[in-house]
Amino acid sequence: MNPLVRDALEVLLVVAVGGILWSAIGRTRRGEVTVVRCRACGRAVSRAYERCGHCGADIESHP
């Protein structure tokens, strides 16, 4: 691969990752990011699962 093409792709990847980080930090600072917590144990859980991975309780906020 041509070094110029490789360098251009690397710059594009760095810009893309930087944009993702900038957006995530901005959303966090504005309070748009919320953490779903298990009502039984109070630990952070994933919305992708129906049950808490820590205690096995049902997650009520599951869609």
CHARMM internal coordinates of N, CA and C (Angstrom, degrees):
IC EDIT
DIST 1 N 1 CA 1.4565
DIST 1 CA 1 C 1.5254
ANGL 1 N 1 CA 1 C 108.08
DIST 1 C 2 N 1.2880
ANGL 1 CA 1 C 2 N 114.80
DIHE 1 N 1 CA 1 C 2 N 140.75
DIST 2 N 2 CA 1.4520
ANGL 1 C 2 N 2 CA 121.79
DIHE 1 CA 1 C 2 N 2 CA 179.32
DIST 2 CA 2 C 1.5355
ANGL 2 N 2 CA 2 C 109.37
DIHE 1 C 2 N 2 CA 2 C -62.81
DIST 2 C 3 N 1.3404
ANGL 2 CA 2 C 3 N 117.84
DIHE 2 N 2 CA 2 C 3 N 132.01
DIST 3 N 3 CA 1.4705
ANGL 2 C 3 N 3 CA 119.90
DIHE 2 CA 2 C 3 N 3 CA -179.42
DIST 3 CA 3 C 1.5326
ANGL 3 N 3 CA 3 C 113.39
DIHE 2 C 3 N 3 CA 3 C -58.97
DIST 3 C 4 N 1.3129
ANGL 3 CA 3 C 4 N 117.41
DIHE 3 N 3 CA 3 C 4 N -32.50
DIST 4 N 4 CA 1.4642
ANGL 3 C 4 N 4 CA 120.19
DIHE 3 CA 3 C 4 N 4 CA 179.38
DIST 4 CA 4 C 1.5353
ANGL 4 N 4 CA 4 C 110.97
DIHE 3 C 4 N 4 CA 4 C -66.85
DIST 4 C 5 N 1.3203
ANGL 4 CA 4 C 5 N 115.93
DIHE 4 N 4 CA 4 C 5 N -40.12
DIST 5 N 5 CA 1.4671
ANGL 4 C 5 N 5 CA 120.43
DIHE 4 CA 4 C 5 N 5 CA 178.03
DIST 5 CA 5 C 1.5225
ANGL 5 N 5 CA 5 C 109.62
DIHE 4 C 5 N 5 CA 5 C -66.84
DIST 5 C 6 N 1.3211
ANGL 5 CA 5 C 6 N 115.80
DIHE 5 N 5 CA 5 C 6 N -43.82
DIST 6 N 6 CA 1.4663
ANGL 5 C 6 N 6 CA 120.34
DIHE 5 CA 5 C 6 N 6 CA 179.51
DIST 6 CA 6 C 1.5283
ANGL 6 N 6 CA 6 C 110.84
DIHE 5 C 6 N 6 CA 6 C -61.20
DIST 6 C 7 N 1.3195
ANGL 6 CA 6 C 7 N 117.25
DIHE 6 N 6 CA 6 C 7 N -43.28
DIST 7 N 7 CA 1.4634
ANGL 6 C 7 N 7 CA 120.86
DIHE 6 CA 6 C 7 N 7 CA 179.07
DIST 7 CA 7 C 1.5301
ANGL 7 N 7 CA 7 C 111.48
DIHE 6 C 7 N 7 CA 7 C -65.37
DIST 7 C 8 N 1.3299
ANGL 7 CA 7 C 8 N 117.01
DIHE 7 N 7 CA 7 C 8 N -38.88
DIST 8 N 8 CA 1.4657
ANGL 7 C 8 N 8 CA 120.36
DIHE 7 CA 7 C 8 N 8 CA 178.47
DIST 8 CA 8 C 1.5247
ANGL 8 N 8 CA 8 C 110.57
DIHE 7 C 8 N 8 CA 8 C -64.91
DIST 8 C 9 N 1.3314
ANGL 8 CA 8 C 9 N 117.30
DIHE 8 N 8 CA 8 C 9 N -41.92
DIST 9 N 9 CA 1.4642
ANGL 8 C 9 N 9 CA 120.63
DIHE 8 CA 8 C 9 N 9 CA 177.56
DIST 9 CA 9 C 1.5231
ANGL 9 N 9 CA 9 C 111.07
DIHE 8 C 9 N 9 CA 9 C -63.83
DIST 9 C 10 N 1.3203
ANGL 9 CA 9 C 10 N 116.47
DIHE 9 N 9 CA 9 C 10 N -39.07
DIST 10 N 10 CA 1.4616
ANGL 9 C 10 N 10 CA 120.20
DIHE 9 CA 9 C 10 N 10 CA 178.52
DIST 10 CA 10 C 1.5297
ANGL 10 N 10 CA 10 C 110.88
DIHE 9 C 10 N 10 CA 10 C -63.73
DIST 10 C 11 N 1.3189
ANGL 10 CA 10 C 11 N 117.03
DIHE 10 N 10 CA 10 C 11 N -41.98
DIST 11 N 11 CA 1.4654
ANGL 10 C 11 N 11 CA 120.77
DIHE 10 CA 10 C 11 N 11 CA 178.38
DIST 11 CA 11 C 1.5280
ANGL 11 N 11 CA 11 C 110.28
DIHE 10 C 11 N 11 CA 11 C -63.53
DIST 11 C 12 N 1.3254
ANGL 11 CA 11 C 12 N 117.46
DIHE 11 N 11 CA 11 C 12 N -42.31
DIST 12 N 12 CA 1.4661
ANGL 11 C 12 N 12 CA 120.67
DIHE 11 CA 11 C 12 N 12 CA 178.64
DIST 12 CA 12 C 1.5209
ANGL 12 N 12 CA 12 C 111.45
DIHE 11 C 12 N 12 CA 12 C -62.86
DIST 12 C 13 N 1.3253
ANGL 12 CA 12 C 13 N 117.31
DIHE 12 N 12 CA 12 C 13 N -39.84
DIST 13 N 13 CA 1.4626
ANGL 12 C 13 N 13 CA 120.24
DIHE 12 CA 12 C 13 N 13 CA 177.90
DIST 13 CA 13 C 1.5253
ANGL 13 N 13 CA 13 C 111.34
DIHE 12 C 13 N 13 CA 13 C -65.54
DIST 13 C 14 N 1.3151
ANGL 13 CA 13 C 14 N 117.03
DIHE 13 N 13 CA 13 C 14 N -40.87
DIST 14 N 14 CA 1.4669
ANGL 13 C 14 N 14 CA 120.56
DIHE 13 CA 13 C 14 N 14 CA 179.19
DIST 14 CA 14 C 1.5242
ANGL 14 N 14 CA 14 C 110.18
DIHE 13 C 14 N 14 CA 14 C -64.62
DIST 14 C 15 N 1.3250
ANGL 14 CA 14 C 15 N 117.24
DIHE 14 N 14 CA 14 C 15 N -41.34
DIST 15 N 15 CA 1.4664
ANGL 14 C 15 N 15 CA 120.75
DIHE 14 CA 14 C 15 N 15 CA 178.52
DIST 15 CA 15 C 1.5277
ANGL 15 N 15 CA 15 C 110.28
DIHE 14 C 15 N 15 CA 15 C -64.86
DIST 15 C 16 N 1.3309
ANGL 15 CA 15 C 16 N 117.42
DIHE 15 N 15 CA 15 C 16 N -41.29
DIST 16 N 16 CA 1.4683
ANGL 15 C 16 N 16 CA 120.86
DIHE 15 CA 15 C 16 N 16 CA 179.92
DIST 16 CA 16 C 1.5249
ANGL 16 N 16 CA 16 C 111.15
DIHE 15 C 16 N 16 CA 16 C -64.13
DIST 16 C 17 N 1.3218
ANGL 16 CA 16 C 17 N 117.16
DIHE 16 N 16 CA 16 C 17 N -46.59
DIST 17 N 17 CA 1.4691
ANGL 16 C 17 N 17 CA 120.49
DIHE 16 CA 16 C 17 N 17 CA 179.75
DIST 17 CA 17 C 1.5266
ANGL 17 N 17 CA 17 C 110.26
DIHE 16 C 17 N 17 CA 17 C -65.13
DIST 17 C 18 N 1.3160
ANGL 17 CA 17 C 18 N 117.04
DIHE 17 N 17 CA 17 C 18 N -39.89
DIST 18 N 18 CA 1.4622
ANGL 17 C 18 N 18 CA 120.40
DIHE 17 CA 17 C 18 N 18 CA 177.09
DIST 18 CA 18 C 1.5165
ANGL 18 N 18 CA 18 C 111.84
DIHE 17 C 18 N 18 CA 18 C -61.62
DIST 18 C 19 N 1.3304
ANGL 18 CA 18 C 19 N 117.16
DIHE 18 N 18 CA 18 C 19 N -39.91
DIST 19 N 19 CA 1.4598
ANGL 18 C 19 N 19 CA 120.77
DIHE 18 CA 18 C 19 N 19 CA 177.46
DIST 19 CA 19 C 1.5155
ANGL 19 N 19 CA 19 C 112.47
DIHE 18 C 19 N 19 CA 19 C -65.23
DIST 19 C 20 N 1.3212
ANGL 19 CA 19 C 20 N 116.30
DIHE 19 N 19 CA 19 C 20 N -39.19
DIST 20 N 20 CA 1.4643
ANGL 19 C 20 N 20 CA 120.39
DIHE 19 CA 19 C 20 N 20 CA 177.78
DIST 20 CA 20 C 1.5246
ANGL 20 N 20 CA 20 C 110.15
DIHE 19 C 20 N 20 CA 20 C -64.01
DIST 20 C 21 N 1.3193
ANGL 20 CA 20 C 21 N 116.95
DIHE 20 N 20 CA 20 C 21 N -45.36
DIST 21 N 21 CA 1.4641
ANGL 20 C 21 N 21 CA 120.53
DIHE 20 CA 20 C 21 N 21 CA 179.02
DIST 21 CA 21 C 1.5270
ANGL 21 N 21 CA 21 C 111.23
DIHE 20 C 21 N 21 CA 21 C -64.17
DIST 21 C 22 N 1.3161
ANGL 21 CA 21 C 22 N 117.32
DIHE 21 N 21 CA 21 C 22 N -43.04
DIST 22 N 22 CA 1.4655
ANGL 21 C 22 N 22 CA 121.66
DIHE 21 CA 21 C 22 N 22 CA 179.59
DIST 22 CA 22 C 1.5265
ANGL 22 N 22 CA 22 C 110.24
DIHE 21 C 22 N 22 CA 22 C -59.69
DIST 22 C 23 N 1.3232
ANGL 22 CA 22 C 23 N 116.49
DIHE 22 N 22 CA 22 C 23 N -43.94
DIST 23 N 23 CA 1.4639
ANGL 22 C 23 N 23 CA 121.16
DIHE 22 CA 22 C 23 N 23 CA 179.53
DIST 23 CA 23 C 1.5261
ANGL 23 N 23 CA 23 C 111.22
DIHE 22 C 23 N 23 CA 23 C -65.39
DIST 23 C 24 N 1.3254
ANGL 23 CA 23 C 24 N 117.18
DIHE 23 N 23 CA 23 C 24 N -43.44
DIST 24 N 24 CA 1.4669
ANGL 23 C 24 N 24 CA 120.82
DIHE 23 CA 23 C 24 N 24 CA -179.16
DIST 24 CA 24 C 1.5244
ANGL 24 N 24 CA 24 C 111.09
DIHE 23 C 24 N 24 CA 24 C -65.16
DIST 24 C 25 N 1.3138
ANGL 24 CA 24 C 25 N 117.24
DIHE 24 N 24 CA 24 C 25 N -41.35
DIST 25 N 25 CA 1.4700
ANGL 24 C 25 N 25 CA 120.68
DIHE 24 CA 24 C 25 N 25 CA 179.28
DIST 25 CA 25 C 1.5257
ANGL 25 N 25 CA 25 C 109.88
DIHE 24 C 25 N 25 CA 25 C -66.42
DIST 25 C 26 N 1.3263
ANGL 25 CA 25 C 26 N 117.12
DIHE 25 N 25 CA 25 C 26 N -40.83
DIST 26 N 26 CA 1.4632
ANGL 25 C 26 N 26 CA 120.46
DIHE 25 CA 25 C 26 N 26 CA 178.10
DIST 26 CA 26 C 1.5152
ANGL 26 N 26 CA 26 C 112.34
DIHE 25 C 26 N 26 CA 26 C -62.65
DIST 26 C 27 N 1.3286
ANGL 26 CA 26 C 27 N 116.92
DIHE 26 N 26 CA 26 C 27 N -43.64
DIST 27 N 27 CA 1.4712
ANGL 26 C 27 N 27 CA 120.36
DIHE 26 CA 26 C 27 N 27 CA 178.61
DIST 27 CA 27 C 1.5237
ANGL 27 N 27 CA 27 C 110.77
DIHE 26 C 27 N 27 CA 27 C -64.35
DIST 27 C 28 N 1.3110
ANGL 27 CA 27 C 28 N 116.91
DIHE 27 N 27 CA 27 C 28 N -38.24
DIST 28 N 28 CA 1.4624
ANGL 27 C 28 N 28 CA 120.35
DIHE 27 CA 27 C 28 N 28 CA 179.15
DIST 28 CA 28 C 1.5240
ANGL 28 N 28 CA 28 C 110.59
DIHE 27 C 28 N 28 CA 28 C -65.93
DIST 28 C 29 N 1.3138
ANGL 28 CA 28 C 29 N 117.63
DIHE 28 N 28 CA 28 C 29 N -43.24
DIST 29 N 29 CA 1.4677
ANGL 28 C 29 N 29 CA 121.12
DIHE 28 CA 28 C 29 N 29 CA -179.32
DIST 29 CA 29 C 1.5228
ANGL 29 N 29 CA 29 C 112.29
DIHE 28 C 29 N 29 CA 29 C -66.99
DIST 29 C 30 N 1.3317
ANGL 29 CA 29 C 30 N 117.45
DIHE 29 N 29 CA 29 C 30 N -32.02
DIST 30 N 30 CA 1.4682
ANGL 29 C 30 N 30 CA 120.82
DIHE 29 CA 29 C 30 N 30 CA 178.71
DIST 30 CA 30 C 1.5193
ANGL 30 N 30 CA 30 C 112.46
DIHE 29 C 30 N 30 CA 30 C -82.64
DIST 30 C 31 N 1.3154
ANGL 30 CA 30 C 31 N 117.52
DIHE 30 N 30 CA 30 C 31 N -4.56
DIST 31 N 31 CA 1.4590
ANGL 30 C 31 N 31 CA 121.18
DIHE 30 CA 30 C 31 N 31 CA 178.24
DIST 31 CA 31 C 1.5135
ANGL 31 N 31 CA 31 C 114.27
DIHE 30 C 31 N 31 CA 31 C 80.06
DIST 31 C 32 N 1.3200
ANGL 31 CA 31 C 32 N 117.92
DIHE 31 N 31 CA 31 C 32 N 21.29
DIST 32 N 32 CA 1.4586
ANGL 31 C 32 N 32 CA 121.75
DIHE 31 CA 31 C 32 N 32 CA -179.28
DIST 32 CA 32 C 1.5270
ANGL 32 N 32 CA 32 C 112.92
DIHE 31 C 32 N 32 CA 32 C -86.15
DIST 32 C 33 N 1.3133
ANGL 32 CA 32 C 33 N 117.53
DIHE 32 N 32 CA 32 C 33 N -6.74
DIST 33 N 33 CA 1.4585
ANGL 32 C 33 N 33 CA 121.48
DIHE 32 CA 32 C 33 N 33 CA -179.95
DIST 33 CA 33 C 1.5230
ANGL 33 N 33 CA 33 C 107.87
DIHE 32 C 33 N 33 CA 33 C -101.67
DIST 33 C 34 N 1.3205
ANGL 33 CA 33 C 34 N 116.08
DIHE 33 N 33 CA 33 C 34 N 122.95
DIST 34 N 34 CA 1.4618
ANGL 33 C 34 N 34 CA 120.21
DIHE 33 CA 33 C 34 N 34 CA 178.88
DIST 34 CA 34 C 1.5205
ANGL 34 N 34 CA 34 C 109.46
DIHE 33 C 34 N 34 CA 34 C -117.41
DIST 34 C 35 N 1.3011
ANGL 34 CA 34 C 35 N 115.59
DIHE 34 N 34 CA 34 C 35 N 148.53
DIST 35 N 35 CA 1.4553
ANGL 34 C 35 N 35 CA 121.83
DIHE 34 CA 34 C 35 N 35 CA 179.46
DIST 35 CA 35 C 1.5210
ANGL 35 N 35 CA 35 C 107.94
DIHE 34 C 35 N 35 CA 35 C -103.31
DIST 35 C 36 N 1.3280
ANGL 35 CA 35 C 36 N 116.32
DIHE 35 N 35 CA 35 C 36 N 127.68
DIST 36 N 36 CA 1.4606
ANGL 35 C 36 N 36 CA 120.90
DIHE 35 CA 35 C 36 N 36 CA 176.54
DIST 36 CA 36 C 1.5181
ANGL 36 N 36 CA 36 C 107.43
DIHE 35 C 36 N 36 CA 36 C -84.06
DIST 36 C 37 N 1.3221
ANGL 36 CA 36 C 37 N 115.67
DIHE 36 N 36 CA 36 C 37 N 127.85
DIST 37 N 37 CA 1.4637
ANGL 36 C 37 N 37 CA 120.67
DIHE 36 CA 36 C 37 N 37 CA -178.88
DIST 37 CA 37 C 1.5165
ANGL 37 N 37 CA 37 C 110.13
DIHE 36 C 37 N 37 CA 37 C -118.78
DIST 37 C 38 N 1.3233
ANGL 37 CA 37 C 38 N 115.05
DIHE 37 N 37 CA 37 C 38 N 146.82
DIST 38 N 38 CA 1.4617
ANGL 37 C 38 N 38 CA 121.65
DIHE 37 CA 37 C 38 N 38 CA 176.31
DIST 38 CA 38 C 1.5270
ANGL 38 N 38 CA 38 C 108.06
DIHE 37 C 38 N 38 CA 38 C -71.27
DIST 38 C 39 N 1.3390
ANGL 38 CA 38 C 39 N 116.25
DIHE 38 N 38 CA 38 C 39 N 134.19
DIST 39 N 39 CA 1.4691
ANGL 38 C 39 N 39 CA 119.36
DIHE 38 CA 38 C 39 N 39 CA 179.85
DIST 39 CA 39 C 1.5209
ANGL 39 N 39 CA 39 C 111.65
DIHE 38 C 39 N 39 CA 39 C -74.02
DIST 39 C 40 N 1.3278
ANGL 39 CA 39 C 40 N 117.58
DIHE 39 N 39 CA 39 C 40 N -22.81
DIST 40 N 40 CA 1.4624
ANGL 39 C 40 N 40 CA 120.34
DIHE 39 CA 39 C 40 N 40 CA -177.87
DIST 40 CA 40 C 1.5286
ANGL 40 N 40 CA 40 C 111.97
DIHE 39 C 40 N 40 CA 40 C -81.29
DIST 40 C 41 N 1.3522
ANGL 40 CA 40 C 41 N 116.83
DIHE 40 N 40 CA 40 C 41 N -48.01
DIST 41 N 41 CA 1.4676
ANGL 40 C 41 N 41 CA 118.64
DIHE 40 CA 40 C 41 N 41 CA -175.18
DIST 41 CA 41 C 1.5248
ANGL 41 N 41 CA 41 C 113.30
DIHE 40 C 41 N 41 CA 41 C -110.45
DIST 41 C 42 N 1.3403
ANGL 41 CA 41 C 42 N 117.99
DIHE 41 N 41 CA 41 C 42 N -13.01
DIST 42 N 42 CA 1.4562
ANGL 41 C 42 N 42 CA 121.19
DIHE 41 CA 41 C 42 N 42 CA 176.73
DIST 42 CA 42 C 1.5129
ANGL 42 N 42 CA 42 C 115.57
DIHE 41 C 42 N 42 CA 42 C 79.82
DIST 42 C 43 N 1.3142
ANGL 42 CA 42 C 43 N 117.91
DIHE 42 N 42 CA 42 C 43 N 6.29
DIST 43 N 43 CA 1.4611
ANGL 42 C 43 N 43 CA 120.11
DIHE 42 CA 42 C 43 N 43 CA -179.41
DIST 43 CA 43 C 1.5251
ANGL 43 N 43 CA 43 C 110.71
DIHE 42 C 43 N 43 CA 43 C -90.13
DIST 43 C 44 N 1.3211
ANGL 43 CA 43 C 44 N 115.81
DIHE 43 N 43 CA 43 C 44 N 156.81
DIST 44 N 44 CA 1.4629
ANGL 43 C 44 N 44 CA 120.94
DIHE 43 CA 43 C 44 N 44 CA 179.00
DIST 44 CA 44 C 1.5252
ANGL 44 N 44 CA 44 C 109.42
DIHE 43 C 44 N 44 CA 44 C -67.77
DIST 44 C 45 N 1.3376
ANGL 44 CA 44 C 45 N 115.25
DIHE 44 N 44 CA 44 C 45 N 136.88
DIST 45 N 45 CA 1.4622
ANGL 44 C 45 N 45 CA 120.75
DIHE 44 CA 44 C 45 N 45 CA -178.50
DIST 45 CA 45 C 1.5214
ANGL 45 N 45 CA 45 C 109.87
DIHE 44 C 45 N 45 CA 45 C -132.09
DIST 45 C 46 N 1.3151
ANGL 45 CA 45 C 46 N 115.58
DIHE 45 N 45 CA 45 C 46 N 163.27
DIST 46 N 46 CA 1.4545
ANGL 45 C 46 N 46 CA 121.91
DIHE 45 CA 45 C 46 N 46 CA 177.12
DIST 46 CA 46 C 1.5181
ANGL 46 N 46 CA 46 C 110.02
DIHE 45 C 46 N 46 CA 46 C -86.81
DIST 46 C 47 N 1.3330
ANGL 46 CA 46 C 47 N 116.35
DIHE 46 N 46 CA 46 C 47 N 140.00
DIST 47 N 47 CA 1.4651
ANGL 46 C 47 N 47 CA 120.22
DIHE 46 CA 46 C 47 N 47 CA 176.90
DIST 47 CA 47 C 1.5199
ANGL 47 N 47 CA 47 C 111.42
DIHE 46 C 47 N 47 CA 47 C -76.15
DIST 47 C 48 N 1.3278
ANGL 47 CA 47 C 48 N 117.83
DIHE 47 N 47 CA 47 C 48 N -8.22
DIST 48 N 48 CA 1.4615
ANGL 47 C 48 N 48 CA 121.32
DIHE 47 CA 47 C 48 N 48 CA -177.20
DIST 48 CA 48 C 1.5237
ANGL 48 N 48 CA 48 C 112.52
DIHE 47 C 48 N 48 CA 48 C -76.28
DIST 48 C 49 N 1.3170
ANGL 48 CA 48 C 49 N 118.13
DIHE 48 N 48 CA 48 C 49 N -17.37
DIST 49 N 49 CA 1.4576
ANGL 48 C 49 N 49 CA 121.33
DIHE 48 CA 48 C 49 N 49 CA -176.06
DIST 49 CA 49 C 1.5229
ANGL 49 N 49 CA 49 C 110.57
DIHE 48 C 49 N 49 CA 49 C -113.76
DIST 49 C 50 N 1.3256
ANGL 49 CA 49 C 50 N 115.70
DIHE 49 N 49 CA 49 C 50 N 152.13
DIST 50 N 50 CA 1.4642
ANGL 49 C 50 N 50 CA 120.84
DIHE 49 CA 49 C 50 N 50 CA 179.78
DIST 50 CA 50 C 1.5168
ANGL 50 N 50 CA 50 C 112.17
DIHE 49 C 50 N 50 CA 50 C -80.97
DIST 50 C 51 N 1.3336
ANGL 50 CA 50 C 51 N 117.04
DIHE 50 N 50 CA 50 C 51 N -20.97
DIST 51 N 51 CA 1.4616
ANGL 50 C 51 N 51 CA 120.95
DIHE 50 CA 50 C 51 N 51 CA -177.12
DIST 51 CA 51 C 1.5266
ANGL 51 N 51 CA 51 C 110.28
DIHE 50 C 51 N 51 CA 51 C -122.80
DIST 51 C 52 N 1.3222
ANGL 51 CA 51 C 52 N 114.78
DIHE 51 N 51 CA 51 C 52 N 152.13
DIST 52 N 52 CA 1.4627
ANGL 51 C 52 N 52 CA 121.29
DIHE 51 CA 51 C 52 N 52 CA 176.50
DIST 52 CA 52 C 1.5247
ANGL 52 N 52 CA 52 C 108.36
DIHE 51 C 52 N 52 CA 52 C -67.79
DIST 52 C 53 N 1.3035
ANGL 52 CA 52 C 53 N 117.05
DIHE 52 N 52 CA 52 C 53 N 133.67
DIST 53 N 53 CA 1.4562
ANGL 52 C 53 N 53 CA 121.24
DIHE 52 CA 52 C 53 N 53 CA 179.16
DIST 53 CA 53 C 1.5133
ANGL 53 N 53 CA 53 C 113.10
DIHE 52 C 53 N 53 CA 53 C -75.15
DIST 53 C 54 N 1.3264
ANGL 53 CA 53 C 54 N 117.75
DIHE 53 N 53 CA 53 C 54 N -13.93
DIST 54 N 54 CA 1.4574
ANGL 53 C 54 N 54 CA 121.83
DIHE 53 CA 53 C 54 N 54 CA -177.59
DIST 54 CA 54 C 1.5238
ANGL 54 N 54 CA 54 C 112.17
DIHE 53 C 54 N 54 CA 54 C -93.62
DIST 54 C 55 N 1.3451
ANGL 54 CA 54 C 55 N 115.85
DIHE 54 N 54 CA 54 C 55 N -46.70
DIST 55 N 55 CA 1.4684
ANGL 54 C 55 N 55 CA 118.64
DIHE 54 CA 54 C 55 N 55 CA -175.30
DIST 55 CA 55 C 1.5252
ANGL 55 N 55 CA 55 C 113.27
DIHE 54 C 55 N 55 CA 55 C -117.46
DIST 55 C 56 N 1.3374
ANGL 55 CA 55 C 56 N 118.37
DIHE 55 N 55 CA 55 C 56 N -11.36
DIST 56 N 56 CA 1.4556
ANGL 55 C 56 N 56 CA 121.70
DIHE 55 CA 55 C 56 N 56 CA 177.79
DIST 56 CA 56 C 1.5158
ANGL 56 N 56 CA 56 C 115.11
DIHE 55 C 56 N 56 CA 56 C 84.46
DIST 56 C 57 N 1.3238
ANGL 56 CA 56 C 57 N 118.21
DIHE 56 N 56 CA 56 C 57 N 4.63
DIST 57 N 57 CA 1.4660
ANGL 56 C 57 N 57 CA 121.33
DIHE 56 CA 56 C 57 N 57 CA -179.90
DIST 57 CA 57 C 1.5260
ANGL 57 N 57 CA 57 C 110.41
DIHE 56 C 57 N 57 CA 57 C -73.11
DIST 57 C 58 N 1.3344
ANGL 57 CA 57 C 58 N 116.09
DIHE 57 N 57 CA 57 C 58 N 152.46
DIST 58 N 58 CA 1.4623
ANGL 57 C 58 N 58 CA 120.45
DIHE 57 CA 57 C 58 N 58 CA 176.08
DIST 58 CA 58 C 1.5217
ANGL 58 N 58 CA 58 C 109.92
DIHE 57 C 58 N 58 CA 58 C -67.21
DIST 58 C 59 N 1.3365
ANGL 58 CA 58 C 59 N 115.31
DIHE 58 N 58 CA 58 C 59 N 144.37
DIST 59 N 59 CA 1.4597
ANGL 58 C 59 N 59 CA 121.04
DIHE 58 CA 58 C 59 N 59 CA 177.25
DIST 59 CA 59 C 1.5267
ANGL 59 N 59 CA 59 C 106.45
DIHE 58 C 59 N 59 CA 59 C -98.10
DIST 59 C 60 N 1.3177
ANGL 59 CA 59 C 60 N 117.80
DIHE 59 N 59 CA 59 C 60 N 114.88
DIST 60 N 60 CA 1.4605
ANGL 59 C 60 N 60 CA 121.49
DIHE 59 CA 59 C 60 N 60 CA -176.38
DIST 60 CA 60 C 1.5191
ANGL 60 N 60 CA 60 C 112.21
DIHE 59 C 60 N 60 CA 60 C -69.13
DIST 60 C 61 N 1.3285
ANGL 60 CA 60 C 61 N 118.13
DIHE 60 N 60 CA 60 C 61 N -28.25
DIST 61 N 61 CA 1.4624
ANGL 60 C 61 N 61 CA 120.61
DIHE 60 CA 60 C 61 N 61 CA -175.69
DIST 61 CA 61 C 1.5200
ANGL 61 N 61 CA 61 C 112.19
DIHE 60 C 61 N 61 CA 61 C -81.91
DIST 61 C 62 N 1.3315
ANGL 61 CA 61 C 62 N 117.98
DIHE 61 N 61 CA 61 C 62 N 6.19
DIST 62 N 62 CA 1.4596
ANGL 61 C 62 N 62 CA 120.56
DIHE 61 CA 61 C 62 N 62 CA -179.73
DIST 62 CA 62 C 1.5221
ANGL 62 N 62 CA 62 C 109.67
DIHE 61 C 62 N 62 CA 62 C -68.63
DIST 62 C 63 N 1.3584
ANGL 62 CA 62 C 63 N 117.95
DIHE 62 N 62 CA 62 C 63 N 130.51
DIST 63 N 63 CA 1.4762
ANGL 62 C 63 N 63 CA 120.36
DIHE 62 CA 62 C 63 N 63 CA -177.80
DIST 63 CA 63 C 1.5161
ANGL 63 N 63 CA 63 C 112.80
DIHE 62 C 63 N 63 CA 63 C -68.01
END
COOR INIT
IC SEED 1 N 1 CA 1 C
IC BUILD
